[in-house]
Amino acid sequence: MTTLEAVRAEIRTVLQLGPDFDQADASTPLLGSIPELDSMAVVSILTAFEDVFDIDIEDDDIDAETFATLGSLAEFVEQKRAA
């Protein structure tokens, strides 16, 4: 499973999105495009990512660009895993 696929699956689980989200690709917009993705959901997603991907995420690591698209979020996870 690629990082993009794992990130997509985790977002779908955390936000309880339907099977349509399985069609999301790297260019799929997130923040502002998915009603379920509010500030509390961002915190839940980041907490899940820390557990699933065994990474540490600091508050300063996150900005709006991180959650711009599914691809930008997957890239963020990949960078944190490599660090």
C-alpha positions in Angstrom: 0.0 0.0 0.0 1.4 3.4 -1.0 1.5 6.3 1.4 -1.2 8.0 -0.6 -3.5 5.0 -0.3 -2.8 4.7 3.4 -3.5 8.4 4.0 -6.7 8.2 1.9 -7.9 5.1 3.9 -7.1 6.7 7.3 -9.0 10.0 6.3 -11.9 7.9 5.1 -12.0 6.0 8.4 -11.6 9.1 10.7 -14.1 11.2 8.9 -16.4 8.3 8.2 -16.6 9.0 4.5 -18.4 6.8 2.1 -16.8 4.6 -0.6 -16.8 7.5 -3.1 -13.7 8.8 -1.3 -11.8 5.7 -2.5 -11.7 7.5 -5.9 -9.8 10.4 -4.4 -6.4 11.0 -5.9 -3.4 13.2 -5.2 -5.1 16.2 -6.7 -8.3 15.9 -4.7 -8.8 19.0 -2.6 -9.3 18.6 1.1 -9.5 21.7 3.3 -12.6 23.7 2.3 -13.9 20.9 0.0 -14.9 18.2 2.5 -17.6 19.4 4.9 -16.5 16.9 7.5 -13.0 18.2 7.6 -13.2 20.9 10.3 -10.6 21.9 12.9 -11.5 19.0 15.2 -11.3 16.5 12.4 -7.8 17.8 11.5 -6.7 17.1 15.1 -8.2 13.6 14.9 -6.5 12.9 11.6 -3.2 14.0 12.9 -3.5 11.9 16.0 -4.4 8.9 13.9 -1.4 9.6 11.6 0.9 9.7 14.6 -0.4 6.2 15.7 -0.6 4.6 12.3 2.6 5.9 10.7 4.6 6.1 14.0 5.5 9.8 13.5 5.5 12.8 15.7 3.7 15.9 14.5 4.3 19.3 16.1 1.8 22.2 15.9 4.4 24.2 13.9 4.6 21.4 11.3 1.0 22.0 10.0 -0.4 24.8 7.9 -3.2 25.1 5.4 -1.0 24.0 2.5 -0.5 20.6 4.3 -4.2 19.9 4.0 -4.6 21.5 0.5 -4.8 18.2 -1.4 -4.7 14.5 -0.6 -1.3 14.5 -2.3 0.1 17.3 -0.2 -1.0 15.5 2.9 0.6 12.2 1.8 3.8 14.1 0.9 3.8 15.5 4.4 3.5 12.1 5.9 6.3 10.7 3.7 8.6 13.6 4.9 7.8 12.9 8.5 8.4 9.2 8.1 11.8 9.9 6.5 12.9 12.3 9.2 
